[in-house]
Amino acid sequence: LRGTSNYRGYKGITADINGIYFVEVLAVNKASSLAQVRTRPEAGRTDIGPARKVWVETDELYPLIKGASDISPNYFKAKNTNLAVFIPNKGINKED
């Protein structure tokens, strides 16, 4: 966290429809590796209709860090720890 870094920071991910990809985790079933999530229509500009609850694979969910509101110098503290981002792809390259 201090000193010169040999890497460069980038924007991160972009989810064009935040209400679908930025979800609230309601429950986790560790035995089946599934999580129940709720879509968040209020999180984006696109009208996605009413909130829906679905079960998804936990290996597709990552903690959602909302930028400046969650990151301060020298530490990270999420304001809402039950939010996650659904990332169905693991990277973009020429083969994809």
Secondary structure, DSSP 8 states (H G I E B T S, - for coil): --S--SS--------S-HHHHEEEEEEEETTTTEEEEE--GGGSSS---S--EEEEEGGGEEE---GGGTEETTEE--S-TTEEEE---S---TT-
